[in-house]
Amino acid sequence: MIVGQVTTYISSVEEAGSELAKLLEDVEFVEKITGRKVFMAILAVENAPEDIAKLLESECEKRGIKFTPGKLIPKLPTY
């Protein structure tokens, strides 16, 4: 089985953590209801600042999750 989470934009560390947590919850749920181990978990993000994408890549690698980034965008200044 493969479980995936797709989102269009992540702009902060908090949002990145939230999306990763949702994916891990989905994996746990699927394994619980099916009694089978998930073969692959995938997190796909359409747009993300480079620093957030690097963070997600690192966190996903630690957890055995395939990270698929879309377009990397420069960090927008906050005023």
mmJSON file of the N, C-alpha and C atoms, coordinates in Angstrom:
{"data_MODEL":{"atom_site":{
"group_PDB":["ATOM","ATOM","ATOM","ATOM","ATOM","ATOM","ATOM","ATOM","ATOM","ATOM","ATOM","ATOM","ATOM","ATOM","ATOM","ATOM","ATOM","ATOM","ATOM","ATOM","ATOM","ATOM","ATOM","ATOM","ATOM","ATOM","ATOM","ATOM","ATOM","ATOM","ATOM","ATOM","ATOM","ATOM","ATOM","ATOM","ATOM","ATOM","ATOM","ATOM","ATOM","ATOM","ATOM","ATOM","ATOM","ATOM","ATOM","ATOM","ATOM","ATOM","ATOM","ATOM","ATOM","ATOM","ATOM","ATOM","ATOM","ATOM","ATOM","ATOM","ATOM","ATOM","ATOM","ATOM","ATOM","ATOM","ATOM","ATOM","ATOM","ATOM","ATOM","ATOM","ATOM","ATOM","ATOM","ATOM","ATOM","ATOM","ATOM","ATOM","ATOM","ATOM","ATOM","ATOM","ATOM","ATOM","ATOM","ATOM","ATOM","ATOM","ATOM","ATOM","ATOM","ATOM","ATOM","ATOM","ATOM","ATOM","ATOM","ATOM","ATOM","ATOM","ATOM","ATOM","ATOM","ATOM","ATOM","ATOM","ATOM","ATOM","ATOM","ATOM","ATOM","ATOM","ATOM","ATOM","ATOM","ATOM","ATOM","ATOM","ATOM","ATOM","ATOM","ATOM","ATOM","ATOM","ATOM","ATOM","ATOM","ATOM","ATOM","ATOM","ATOM","ATOM","ATOM","ATOM","ATOM","ATOM","ATOM","ATOM","ATOM","ATOM","ATOM","ATOM","ATOM","ATOM","ATOM","ATOM","ATOM","ATOM","ATOM","ATOM","ATOM","ATOM","ATOM","ATOM","ATOM","ATOM","ATOM","ATOM","ATOM","ATOM","ATOM","ATOM","ATOM","ATOM","ATOM","ATOM","ATOM","ATOM","ATOM","ATOM","ATOM","ATOM","ATOM","ATOM","ATOM","ATOM","ATOM","ATOM","ATOM","ATOM","ATOM","ATOM","ATOM","ATOM","ATOM","ATOM","ATOM","ATOM","ATOM","ATOM","ATOM","ATOM","ATOM","ATOM","ATOM","ATOM","ATOM","ATOM","ATOM","ATOM","ATOM","ATOM","ATOM","ATOM","ATOM","ATOM","ATOM","ATOM","ATOM","ATOM","ATOM","ATOM","ATOM","ATOM","ATOM","ATOM","ATOM","ATOM","ATOM","ATOM","ATOM","ATOM","ATOM","ATOM","ATOM","ATOM","ATOM","ATOM","ATOM","ATOM","ATOM","ATOM","ATOM","ATOM","ATOM"],
"id":[1,2,3,4,5,6,7,8,9,10,11,12,13,14,15,16,17,18,19,20,21,22,23,24,25,26,27,28,29,30,31,32,33,34,35,36,37,38,39,40,41,42,43,44,45,46,47,48,49,50,51,52,53,54,55,56,57,58,59,60,61,62,63,64,65,66,67,68,69,70,71,72,73,74,75,76,77,78,79,80,81,82,83,84,85,86,87,88,89,90,91,92,93,94,95,96,97,98,99,100,101,102,103,104,105,106,107,108,109,110,111,112,113,114,115,116,117,118,119,120,121,122,123,124,125,126,127,128,129,130,131,132,133,134,135,136,137,138,139,140,141,142,143,144,145,146,147,148,149,150,151,152,153,154,155,156,157,158,159,160,161,162,163,164,165,166,167,168,169,170,171,172,173,174,175,176,177,178,179,180,181,182,183,184,185,186,187,188,189,190,191,192,193,194,195,196,197,198,199,200,201,202,203,204,205,206,207,208,209,210,211,212,213,214,215,216,217,218,219,220,221,222,223,224,225,226,227,228,229,230,231,232,233,234,235,236,237],
"type_symbol":["N","C","C","N","C","C","N","C","C","N","C","C","N","C","C","N","C","C","N","C","C","N","C","C","N","C","C","N","C","C","N","C","C","N","C","C","N","C","C","N","C","C","N","C","C","N","C","C","N","C","C","N","C","C","N","C","C","N","C","C","N","C","C","N","C","C","N","C","C","N","C","C","N","C","C","N","C","C","N","C","C","N","C","C","N","C","C","N","C","C","N","C","C","N","C","C","N","C","C","N","C","C","N","C","C","N","C","C","N","C","C","N","C","C","N","C","C","N","C","C","N","C","C","N","C","C","N","C","C","N","C","C","N","C","C","N","C","C","N","C","C","N","C","C","N","C","C","N","C","C","N","C","C","N","C","C","N","C","C","N","C","C","N","C","C","N","C","C","N","C","C","N","C","C","N","C","C","N","C","C","N","C","C","N","C","C","N","C","C","N","C","C","N","C","C","N","C","C","N","C","C","N","C","C","N","C","C","N","C","C","N","C","C","N","C","C","N","C","C","N","C","C","N","C","C","N","C","C","N","C","C","N","C","C","N","C","C"],
"label_atom_id":["N","CA","C","N","CA","C","N","CA","C","N","CA","C","N","CA","C","N","CA","C","N","CA","C","N","CA","C","N","CA","C","N","CA","C","N","CA","C","N","CA","C","N","CA","C","N","CA","C","N","CA","C","N","CA","C","N","CA","C","N","CA","C","N","CA","C","N","CA","C","N","CA","C","N","CA","C","N","CA","C","N","CA","C","N","CA","C","N","CA","C","N","CA","C","N","CA","C","N","CA","C","N","CA","C","N","CA","C","N","CA","C","N","CA","C","N","CA","C","N","CA","C","N","CA","C","N","CA","C","N","CA","C","N","CA","C","N","CA","C","N","CA","C","N","CA","C","N","CA","C","N","CA","C","N","CA","C","N","CA","C","N","CA","C","N","CA","C","N","CA","C","N","CA","C","N","CA","C","N","CA","C","N","CA","C","N","CA","C","N","CA","C","N","CA","C","N","CA","C","N","CA","C","N","CA","C","N","CA","C","N","CA","C","N","CA","C","N","CA","C","N","CA","C","N","CA","C","N","CA","C","N","CA","C","N","CA","C","N","CA","C","N","CA","C","N","CA","C","N","CA","C","N","CA","C","N","CA","C","N","CA","C","N","CA","C","N","CA","C","N","CA","C","N","CA","C"],
"label_alt_id":[null,null,null,null,null,null,null,null,null,null,null,null,null,null,null,null,null,null,null,null,null,null,null,null,null,null,null,null,null,null,null,null,null,null,null,null,null,null,null,null,null,null,null,null,null,null,null,null,null,null,null,null,null,null,null,null,null,null,null,null,null,null,null,null,null,null,null,null,null,null,null,null,null,null,null,null,null,null,null,null,null,null,null,null,null,null,null,null,null,null,null,null,null,null,null,null,null,null,null,null,null,null,null,null,null,null,null,null,null,null,null,null,null,null,null,null,null,null,null,null,null,null,null,null,null,null,null,null,null,null,null,null,null,null,null,null,null,null,null,null,null,null,null,null,null,null,null,null,null,null,null,null,null,null,null,null,null,null,null,null,null,null,null,null,null,null,null,null,null,null,null,null,null,null,null,null,null,null,null,null,null,null,null,null,null,null,null,null,null,null,null,null,null,null,null,null,null,null,null,null,null,null,null,null,null,null,null,null,null,null,null,null,null,null,null,null,null,null,null,null,null,null,null,null,null,null,null,null,null,null,null,null,null,null,null,null,null],
"label_comp_id":["MET","MET","MET","ILE","ILE","ILE","VAL","VAL","VAL","GLY","GLY","GLY","GLN","GLN","GLN","VAL","VAL","VAL","THR","THR","THR","THR","THR","THR","TYR","TYR","TYR","ILE","ILE","ILE","SER","SER","SER","SER","SER","SER","VAL","VAL","VAL","GLU","GLU","GLU","GLU","GLU","GLU","ALA","ALA","ALA","GLY","GLY","GLY","SER","SER","SER","GLU","GLU","GLU","LEU","LEU","LEU","ALA","ALA","ALA","LYS","LYS","LYS","LEU","LEU","LEU","LEU","LEU","LEU","GLU","GLU","GLU","ASP","ASP","ASP","VAL","VAL","VAL","GLU","GLU","GLU","PHE","PHE","PHE","VAL","VAL","VAL","GLU","GLU","GLU","LYS","LYS","LYS","ILE","ILE","ILE","THR","THR","THR","GLY","GLY","GLY","ARG","ARG","ARG","LYS","LYS","LYS","VAL","VAL","VAL","PHE","PHE","PHE","MET","MET","MET","ALA","ALA","ALA","ILE","ILE","ILE","LEU","LEU","LEU","ALA","ALA","ALA","VAL","VAL","VAL","GLU","GLU","GLU","ASN","ASN","ASN","ALA","ALA","ALA","PRO","PRO","PRO","GLU","GLU","GLU","ASP","ASP","ASP","ILE","ILE","ILE","ALA","ALA","ALA","LYS","LYS","LYS","LEU","LEU","LEU","LEU","LEU","LEU","GLU","GLU","GLU","SER","SER","SER","GLU","GLU","GLU","CYS","CYS","CYS","GLU","GLU","GLU","LYS","LYS","LYS","ARG","ARG","ARG","GLY","GLY","GLY","ILE","ILE","ILE","LYS","LYS","LYS","PHE","PHE","PHE","THR","THR","THR","PRO","PRO","PRO","GLY","GLY","GLY","LYS","LYS","LYS","LEU","LEU","LEU","ILE","ILE","ILE","PRO","PRO","PRO","LYS","LYS","LYS","LEU","LEU","LEU","PRO","PRO","PRO","THR","THR","THR","TYR","TYR","TYR"],
"label_asym_id":["A","A","A","A","A","A","A","A","A","A","A","A","A","A","A","A","A","A","A","A","A","A","A","A","A","A","A","A","A","A","A","A","A","A","A","A","A","A","A","A","A","A","A","A","A","A","A","A","A","A","A","A","A","A","A","A","A","A","A","A","A","A","A","A","A","A","A","A","A","A","A","A","A","A","A","A","A","A","A","A","A","A","A","A","A","A","A","A","A","A","A","A","A","A","A","A","A","A","A","A","A","A","A","A","A","A","A","A","A","A","A","A","A","A","A","A","A","A","A","A","A","A","A","A","A","A","A","A","A","A","A","A","A","A","A","A","A","A","A","A","A","A","A","A","A","A","A","A","A","A","A","A","A","A","A","A","A","A","A","A","A","A","A","A","A","A","A","A","A","A","A","A","A","A","A","A","A","A","A","A","A","A","A","A","A","A","A","A","A","A","A","A","A","A","A","A","A","A","A","A","A","A","A","A","A","A","A","A","A","A","A","A","A","A","A","A","A","A","A","A","A","A","A","A","A","A","A","A","A","A","A","A","A","A","A","A","A"],
"label_entity_id":["1","1","1","1","1","1","1","1","1","1","1","1","1","1","1","1","1","1","1","1","1","1","1","1","1","1","1","1","1","1","1","1","1","1","1","1","1","1","1","1","1","1","1","1","1","1","1","1","1","1","1","1","1","1","1","1","1","1","1","1","1","1","1","1","1","1","1","1","1","1","1","1","1","1","1","1","1","1","1","1","1","1","1","1","1","1","1","1","1","1","1","1","1","1","1","1","1","1","1","1","1","1","1","1","1","1","1","1","1","1","1","1","1","1","1","1","1","1","1","1","1","1","1","1","1","1","1","1","1","1","1","1","1","1","1","1","1","1","1","1","1","1","1","1","1","1","1","1","1","1","1","1","1","1","1","1","1","1","1","1","1","1","1","1","1","1","1","1","1","1","1","1","1","1","1","1","1","1","1","1","1","1","1","1","1","1","1","1","1","1","1","1","1","1","1","1","1","1","1","1","1","1","1","1","1","1","1","1","1","1","1","1","1","1","1","1","1","1","1","1","1","1","1","1","1","1","1","1","1","1","1","1","1","1","1","1","1"],
"label_seq_id":[1,1,1,2,2,2,3,3,3,4,4,4,5,5,5,6,6,6,7,7,7,8,8,8,9,9,9,10,10,10,11,11,11,12,12,12,13,13,13,14,14,14,15,15,15,16,16,16,17,17,17,18,18,18,19,19,19,20,20,20,21,21,21,22,22,22,23,23,23,24,24,24,25,25,25,26,26,26,27,27,27,28,28,28,29,29,29,30,30,30,31,31,31,32,32,32,33,33,33,34,34,34,35,35,35,36,36,36,37,37,37,38,38,38,39,39,39,40,40,40,41,41,41,42,42,42,43,43,43,44,44,44,45,45,45,46,46,46,47,47,47,48,48,48,49,49,49,50,50,50,51,51,51,52,52,52,53,53,53,54,54,54,55,55,55,56,56,56,57,57,57,58,58,58,59,59,59,60,60,60,61,61,61,62,62,62,63,63,63,64,64,64,65,65,65,66,66,66,67,67,67,68,68,68,69,69,69,70,70,70,71,71,71,72,72,72,73,73,73,74,74,74,75,75,75,76,76,76,77,77,77,78,78,78,79,79,79],
"pdbx_PDB_ins_code":[null,null,null,null,null,null,null,null,null,null,null,null,null,null,null,null,null,null,null,null,null,null,null,null,null,null,null,null,null,null,null,null,null,null,null,null,null,null,null,null,null,null,null,null,null,null,null,null,null,null,null,null,null,null,null,null,null,null,null,null,null,null,null,null,null,null,null,null,null,null,null,null,null,null,null,null,null,null,null,null,null,null,null,null,null,null,null,null,null,null,null,null,null,null,null,null,null,null,null,null,null,null,null,null,null,null,null,null,null,null,null,null,null,null,null,null,null,null,null,null,null,null,null,null,null,null,null,null,null,null,null,null,null,null,null,null,null,null,null,null,null,null,null,null,null,null,null,null,null,null,null,null,null,null,null,null,null,null,null,null,null,null,null,null,null,null,null,null,null,null,null,null,null,null,null,null,null,null,null,null,null,null,null,null,null,null,null,null,null,null,null,null,null,null,null,null,null,null,null,null,null,null,null,null,null,null,null,null,null,null,null,null,null,null,null,null,null,null,null,null,null,null,null,null,null,null,null,null,null,null,null,null,null,null,null,null,null],
"Cartn_x":[0.832,0.0,0.875,0.368,1.031,0.087,0.601,-0.181,0.504,-0.277,0.306,-0.428,0.306,-0.242,0.237,-0.688,-0.354,-0.859,-0.027,-0.438,0.148,-0.522,-0.071,0.995,0.975,1.933,2.203,3.466,3.891,4.833,4.529,5.331,6.107,5.846,6.508,6.874,7.725,8.127,6.905,6.02,4.822,3.925,3.723,2.914,3.573,4.892,5.614,5.403,5.517,5.299,3.884,2.927,1.528,1.246,1.776,1.57,2.236,3.415,4.12,3.355,2.839,2.056,0.789,0.123,-1.082,-0.76,0.354,0.752,1.035,1.764,2.073,0.805,-0.152,-1.443,-2.181,-2.148,-2.797,-2.159,-0.832,-0.128,-0.566,-0.575,-0.985,-2.429,-3.313,-4.715,-4.881,-4.217,-4.328,-3.791,-2.673,-2.112,-3.039,-3.672,-4.582,-5.827,-6.431,-7.676,-7.465,-6.293,-6.042,-5.25,-4.521,-3.665,-2.429,-2.153,-0.999,-0.062,1.214,2.233,2.197,2.298,2.366,3.725,3.704,4.93,5.679,4.94,5.569,4.655,5.267,4.557,5.211,4.377,4.867,4.278,5.132,4.682,5.054,4.058,4.284,3.842,4.729,4.454,4.687,3.653,3.742,4.692,4.54,5.37,5.85,7.148,7.707,8.999,9.266,10.562,11.671,12.842,13.94,14.286,14.282,14.639,13.614,12.354,11.305,11.408,11.677,11.835,13.005,14.102,15.263,14.92,14.184,13.748,12.87,11.905,11.014,11.782,12.714,13.512,14.257,14.846,15.574,14.648,13.525,12.579,11.972,11.663,11.097,12.115,13.359,14.4,14.543,14.481,14.58,13.467,12.302,11.121,10.827,11.697,11.481,10.352,10.105,9.04,9.666,9.049,9.51,8.982,9.884,9.502,9.616,8.543,8.515,8.199,9.234,8.977,8.59,7.803,7.468,8.398,7.849,8.628,9.156,10.468,11.07,11.065,10.575,10.442,11.292,11.712,12.479,11.593,12.203,11.479,10.977,9.685,9.091,9.294,9.683,9.888,8.56,8.604,7.418,7.631,6.594,6.691,5.918],
"Cartn_y":[-1.18,0.0,1.24,2.257,3.552,4.599,5.46,6.543,7.848,8.817,10.089,11.279,12.362,13.646,14.665,15.44,16.438,17.792,18.804,20.16,21.127,22.245,23.184,24.146,24.514,25.511,25.331,25.351,25.363,26.538,27.419,28.635,28.732,27.822,27.952,26.588,26.622,25.401,24.751,25.579,25.053,24.311,24.903,24.25,22.95,22.957,21.757,20.642,20.993,20.003,19.467,20.349,19.941,18.959,19.258,18.362,17.014,17.037,15.791,14.975,15.652,14.968,14.35,15.059,14.513,13.242,13.254,12.069,10.899,11.146,10.074,9.532,10.4,9.952,9.079,9.475,8.68,7.302,7.253,5.97,5.08,5.631,4.87,4.375,5.234,4.869,3.726,3.855,2.826,1.494,1.52,0.277,-0.348,0.492,-0.002,-0.657,-0.007,-0.556,-1.731,-1.798,-2.901,-4.046,-3.748,-4.766,-5.053,-4.186,-4.35,-3.165,-3.414,-2.368,-1.541,-0.228,0.66,0.471,0.233,0.024,1.324,2.406,3.68,4.821,5.855,7.09,8.2,9.057,10.123,11.458,12.477,13.841,14.673,15.219,16.054,17.477,18.423,19.834,20.591,21.262,21.978,23.172,24.019,25.228,25.352,25.627,25.824,26.626,27.47,28.138,27.086,27.396,26.436,25.931,26.821,26.387,25.412,25.63,24.721,23.382,23.426,22.187,21.364,22.02,21.3,20.683,21.422,20.89,19.654,19.767,18.635,17.437,17.692,16.613,15.865,16.607,16.011,15.214,15.822,15.16,13.915,14.0,12.845,11.715,12.052,11.036,10.292,11.008,10.391,9.375,9.647,8.815,7.821,7.78,6.848,7.261,8.556,9.09,9.663,9.395,9.96,11.386,12.346,13.751,14.154,14.735,15.172,16.666,17.498,18.932,19.322,20.363,20.927,22.088,23.279,24.484,25.057,25.288,25.934,27.437,28.17,29.609,30.334,31.542,32.289,32.64,32.722,33.092,34.518,34.721,36.052,36.791,38.06,38.795,39.039,39.039,39.382,40.769,41.537,42.923,43.114],
"Cartn_z":[0.0,0.0,0.0,-0.625,-0.676,-0.123,0.76,1.339,0.963,0.501,0.092,0.657,0.796,1.207,0.176,-0.371,-1.373,-0.899,-1.048,-0.702,-1.724,-1.911,-2.934,-2.447,-1.148,-0.681,0.801,1.16,2.559,2.716,3.68,3.815,5.121,6.068,7.361,7.934,8.942,9.637,10.288,10.828,11.487,10.485,9.323,8.292,7.827,7.697,7.287,8.307,9.566,10.625,10.626,10.375,10.332,9.189,8.007,6.855,7.071,7.648,7.939,8.984,9.999,11.033,10.443,9.528,8.889,8.122,7.4,6.645,7.583,8.657,9.601,10.263,10.549,11.098,10.085,8.814,7.768,7.638,7.7,7.634,8.79,9.98,11.165,11.031,10.543,10.374,9.368,8.226,7.186,7.696,8.387,8.914,9.951,10.751,11.784,11.178,10.179,9.647,8.698,8.083,7.142,7.753,8.826,9.417,8.571,7.622,6.73,6.872,6.603,6.662,5.382,5.525,4.367,3.706,2.403,1.628,1.407,1.128,0.852,1.268,1.859,2.179,1.364,0.793,-0.084,0.365,0.432,0.687,-0.53,-1.215,-2.396,-2.083,-2.381,-2.129,-3.431,-3.917,-5.189,-5.116,-4.114,-3.967,-2.53,-2.376,-1.04,-1.154,-0.16,-0.123,0.013,-0.501,-0.504,0.896,1.889,3.244,3.821,3.527,4.001,3.265,1.978,1.204,1.73,2.074,2.623,3.977,4.79,6.078,5.88,4.98,4.716,4.164,3.278,2.719,3.826,4.745,5.854,6.78,7.145,8.05,7.408,6.134,5.434,5.349,5.072,4.979,6.308,7.419,8.747,8.982,8.394,8.645,7.526,6.524,5.417,4.491,4.388,3.536,2.277,1.14,-0.127,-0.217,-0.383,-0.516,-1.973,-2.5,-3.891,-3.94,-4.138,-4.229,-5.647,-5.751,-7.054,-7.324,-7.365,-7.641,-6.332,-6.286,-5.137,-5.384,-4.41,-4.569,-3.531,-3.844,-2.841,-1.649,-0.507,0.709,0.568,0.788,0.697,2.011,1.953,3.208,3.914,5.236,6.019,6.603,6.587,7.064,8.324],
"occupancy":[1.0,1.0,1.0,1.0,1.0,1.0,1.0,1.0,1.0,1.0,1.0,1.0,1.0,1.0,1.0,1.0,1.0,1.0,1.0,1.0,1.0,1.0,1.0,1.0,1.0,1.0,1.0,1.0,1.0,1.0,1.0,1.0,1.0,1.0,1.0,1.0,1.0,1.0,1.0,1.0,1.0,1.0,1.0,1.0,1.0,1.0,1.0,1.0,1.0,1.0,1.0,1.0,1.0,1.0,1.0,1.0,1.0,1.0,1.0,1.0,1.0,1.0,1.0,1.0,1.0,1.0,1.0,1.0,1.0,1.0,1.0,1.0,1.0,1.0,1.0,1.0,1.0,1.0,1.0,1.0,1.0,1.0,1.0,1.0,1.0,1.0,1.0,1.0,1.0,1.0,1.0,1.0,1.0,1.0,1.0,1.0,1.0,1.0,1.0,1.0,1.0,1.0,1.0,1.0,1.0,1.0,1.0,1.0,1.0,1.0,1.0,1.0,1.0,1.0,1.0,1.0,1.0,1.0,1.0,1.0,1.0,1.0,1.0,1.0,1.0,1.0,1.0,1.0,1.0,1.0,1.0,1.0,1.0,1.0,1.0,1.0,1.0,1.0,1.0,1.0,1.0,1.0,1.0,1.0,1.0,1.0,1.0,1.0,1.0,1.0,1.0,1.0,1.0,1.0,1.0,1.0,1.0,1.0,1.0,1.0,1.0,1.0,1.0,1.0,1.0,1.0,1.0,1.0,1.0,1.0,1.0,1.0,1.0,1.0,1.0,1.0,1.0,1.0,1.0,1.0,1.0,1.0,1.0,1.0,1.0,1.0,1.0,1.0,1.0,1.0,1.0,1.0,1.0,1.0,1.0,1.0,1.0,1.0,1.0,1.0,1.0,1.0,1.0,1.0,1.0,1.0,1.0,1.0,1.0,1.0,1.0,1.0,1.0,1.0,1.0,1.0,1.0,1.0,1.0,1.0,1.0,1.0,1.0,1.0,1.0,1.0,1.0,1.0,1.0,1.0,1.0,1.0,1.0,1.0,1.0,1.0,1.0],
"B_iso_or_equiv":[0.0,0.0,0.0,0.0,0.0,0.0,0.0,0.0,0.0,0.0,0.0,0.0,0.0,0.0,0.0,0.0,0.0,0.0,0.0,0.0,0.0,0.0,0.0,0.0,0.0,0.0,0.0,0.0,0.0,0.0,0.0,0.0,0.0,0.0,0.0,0.0,0.0,0.0,0.0,0.0,0.0,0.0,0.0,0.0,0.0,0.0,0.0,0.0,0.0,0.0,0.0,0.0,0.0,0.0,0.0,0.0,0.0,0.0,0.0,0.0,0.0,0.0,0.0,0.0,0.0,0.0,0.0,0.0,0.0,0.0,0.0,0.0,0.0,0.0,0.0,0.0,0.0,0.0,0.0,0.0,0.0,0.0,0.0,0.0,0.0,0.0,0.0,0.0,0.0,0.0,0.0,0.0,0.0,0.0,0.0,0.0,0.0,0.0,0.0,0.0,0.0,0.0,0.0,0.0,0.0,0.0,0.0,0.0,0.0,0.0,0.0,0.0,0.0,0.0,0.0,0.0,0.0,0.0,0.0,0.0,0.0,0.0,0.0,0.0,0.0,0.0,0.0,0.0,0.0,0.0,0.0,0.0,0.0,0.0,0.0,0.0,0.0,0.0,0.0,0.0,0.0,0.0,0.0,0.0,0.0,0.0,0.0,0.0,0.0,0.0,0.0,0.0,0.0,0.0,0.0,0.0,0.0,0.0,0.0,0.0,0.0,0.0,0.0,0.0,0.0,0.0,0.0,0.0,0.0,0.0,0.0,0.0,0.0,0.0,0.0,0.0,0.0,0.0,0.0,0.0,0.0,0.0,0.0,0.0,0.0,0.0,0.0,0.0,0.0,0.0,0.0,0.0,0.0,0.0,0.0,0.0,0.0,0.0,0.0,0.0,0.0,0.0,0.0,0.0,0.0,0.0,0.0,0.0,0.0,0.0,0.0,0.0,0.0,0.0,0.0,0.0,0.0,0.0,0.0,0.0,0.0,0.0,0.0,0.0,0.0,0.0,0.0,0.0,0.0,0.0,0.0,0.0,0.0,0.0,0.0,0.0,0.0],
"pdbx_formal_charge":[null,null,null,null,null,null,null,null,null,null,null,null,null,null,null,null,null,null,null,null,null,null,null,null,null,null,null,null,null,null,null,null,null,null,null,null,null,null,null,null,null,null,null,null,null,null,null,null,null,null,null,null,null,null,null,null,null,null,null,null,null,null,null,null,null,null,null,null,null,null,null,null,null,null,null,null,null,null,null,null,null,null,null,null,null,null,null,null,null,null,null,null,null,null,null,null,null,null,null,null,null,null,null,null,null,null,null,null,null,null,null,null,null,null,null,null,null,null,null,null,null,null,null,null,null,null,null,null,null,null,null,null,null,null,null,null,null,null,null,null,null,null,null,null,null,null,null,null,null,null,null,null,null,null,null,null,null,null,null,null,null,null,null,null,null,null,null,null,null,null,null,null,null,null,null,null,null,null,null,null,null,null,null,null,null,null,null,null,null,null,null,null,null,null,null,null,null,null,null,null,null,null,null,null,null,null,null,null,null,null,null,null,null,null,null,null,null,null,null,null,null,null,null,null,null,null,null,null,null,null,null,null,null,null,null,null,null],
"auth_seq_id":[1,1,1,2,2,2,3,3,3,4,4,4,5,5,5,6,6,6,7,7,7,8,8,8,9,9,9,10,10,10,11,11,11,12,12,12,13,13,13,14,14,14,15,15,15,16,16,16,17,17,17,18,18,18,19,19,19,20,20,20,21,21,21,22,22,22,23,23,23,24,24,24,25,25,25,26,26,26,27,27,27,28,28,28,29,29,29,30,30,30,31,31,31,32,32,32,33,33,33,34,34,34,35,35,35,36,36,36,37,37,37,38,38,38,39,39,39,40,40,40,41,41,41,42,42,42,43,43,43,44,44,44,45,45,45,46,46,46,47,47,47,48,48,48,49,49,49,50,50,50,51,51,51,52,52,52,53,53,53,54,54,54,55,55,55,56,56,56,57,57,57,58,58,58,59,59,59,60,60,60,61,61,61,62,62,62,63,63,63,64,64,64,65,65,65,66,66,66,67,67,67,68,68,68,69,69,69,70,70,70,71,71,71,72,72,72,73,73,73,74,74,74,75,75,75,76,76,76,77,77,77,78,78,78,79,79,79],
"auth_comp_id":["MET","MET","MET","ILE","ILE","ILE","VAL","VAL","VAL","GLY","GLY","GLY","GLN","GLN","GLN","VAL","VAL","VAL","THR","THR","THR","THR","THR","THR","TYR","TYR","TYR","ILE","ILE","ILE","SER","SER","SER","SER","SER","SER","VAL","VAL","VAL","GLU","GLU","GLU","GLU","GLU","GLU","ALA","ALA","ALA","GLY","GLY","GLY","SER","SER","SER","GLU","GLU","GLU","LEU","LEU","LEU","ALA","ALA","ALA","LYS","LYS","LYS","LEU","LEU","LEU","LEU","LEU","LEU","GLU","GLU","GLU","ASP","ASP","ASP","VAL","VAL","VAL","GLU","GLU","GLU","PHE","PHE","PHE","VAL","VAL","VAL","GLU","GLU","GLU","LYS","LYS","LYS","ILE","ILE","ILE","THR","THR","THR","GLY","GLY","GLY","ARG","ARG","ARG","LYS","LYS","LYS","VAL","VAL","VAL","PHE","PHE","PHE","MET","MET","MET","ALA","ALA","ALA","ILE","ILE","ILE","LEU","LEU","LEU","ALA","ALA","ALA","VAL","VAL","VAL","GLU","GLU","GLU","ASN","ASN","ASN","ALA","ALA","ALA","PRO","PRO","PRO","GLU","GLU","GLU","ASP","ASP","ASP","ILE","ILE","ILE","ALA","ALA","ALA","LYS","LYS","LYS","LEU","LEU","LEU","LEU","LEU","LEU","GLU","GLU","GLU","SER","SER","SER","GLU","GLU","GLU","CYS","CYS","CYS","GLU","GLU","GLU","LYS","LYS","LYS","ARG","ARG","ARG","GLY","GLY","GLY","ILE","ILE","ILE","LYS","LYS","LYS","PHE","PHE","PHE","THR","THR","THR","PRO","PRO","PRO","GLY","GLY","GLY","LYS","LYS","LYS","LEU","LEU","LEU","ILE","ILE","ILE","PRO","PRO","PRO","LYS","LYS","LYS","LEU","LEU","LEU","PRO","PRO","PRO","THR","THR","THR","TYR","TYR","TYR"],
"auth_asym_id":["A","A","A","A","A","A","A","A","A","A","A","A","A","A","A","A","A","A","A","A","A","A","A","A","A","A","A","A","A","A","A","A","A","A","A","A","A","A","A","A","A","A","A","A","A","A","A","A","A","A","A","A","A","A","A","A","A","A","A","A","A","A","A","A","A","A","A","A","A","A","A","A","A","A","A","A","A","A","A","A","A","A","A","A","A","A","A","A","A","A","A","A","A","A","A","A","A","A","A","A","A","A","A","A","A","A","A","A","A","A","A","A","A","A","A","A","A","A","A","A","A","A","A","A","A","A","A","A","A","A","A","A","A","A","A","A","A","A","A","A","A","A","A","A","A","A","A","A","A","A","A","A","A","A","A","A","A","A","A","A","A","A","A","A","A","A","A","A","A","A","A","A","A","A","A","A","A","A","A","A","A","A","A","A","A","A","A","A","A","A","A","A","A","A","A","A","A","A","A","A","A","A","A","A","A","A","A","A","A","A","A","A","A","A","A","A","A","A","A","A","A","A","A","A","A","A","A","A","A","A","A","A","A","A","A","A","A"],
"auth_atom_id":["N","CA","C","N","CA","C","N","CA","C","N","CA","C","N","CA","C","N","CA","C","N","CA","C","N","CA","C","N","CA","C","N","CA","C","N","CA","C","N","CA","C","N","CA","C","N","CA","C","N","CA","C","N","CA","C","N","CA","C","N","CA","C","N","CA","C","N","CA","C","N","CA","C","N","CA","C","N","CA","C","N","CA","C","N","CA","C","N","CA","C","N","CA","C","N","CA","C","N","CA","C","N","CA","C","N","CA","C","N","CA","C","N","CA","C","N","CA","C","N","CA","C","N","CA","C","N","CA","C","N","CA","C","N","CA","C","N","CA","C","N","CA","C","N","CA","C","N","CA","C","N","CA","C","N","CA","C","N","CA","C","N","CA","C","N","CA","C","N","CA","C","N","CA","C","N","CA","C","N","CA","C","N","CA","C","N","CA","C","N","CA","C","N","CA","C","N","CA","C","N","CA","C","N","CA","C","N","CA","C","N","CA","C","N","CA","C","N","CA","C","N","CA","C","N","CA","C","N","CA","C","N","CA","C","N","CA","C","N","CA","C","N","CA","C","N","CA","C","N","CA","C","N","CA","C","N","CA","C","N","CA","C","N","CA","C","N","CA","C","N","CA","C","N","CA","C"],
"pdbx_PDB_model_num":[1,1,1,1,1,1,1,1,1,1,1,1,1,1,1,1,1,1,1,1,1,1,1,1,1,1,1,1,1,1,1,1,1,1,1,1,1,1,1,1,1,1,1,1,1,1,1,1,1,1,1,1,1,1,1,1,1,1,1,1,1,1,1,1,1,1,1,1,1,1,1,1,1,1,1,1,1,1,1,1,1,1,1,1,1,1,1,1,1,1,1,1,1,1,1,1,1,1,1,1,1,1,1,1,1,1,1,1,1,1,1,1,1,1,1,1,1,1,1,1,1,1,1,1,1,1,1,1,1,1,1,1,1,1,1,1,1,1,1,1,1,1,1,1,1,1,1,1,1,1,1,1,1,1,1,1,1,1,1,1,1,1,1,1,1,1,1,1,1,1,1,1,1,1,1,1,1,1,1,1,1,1,1,1,1,1,1,1,1,1,1,1,1,1,1,1,1,1,1,1,1,1,1,1,1,1,1,1,1,1,1,1,1,1,1,1,1,1,1,1,1,1,1,1,1,1,1,1,1,1,1,1,1,1,1,1,1]
}}}
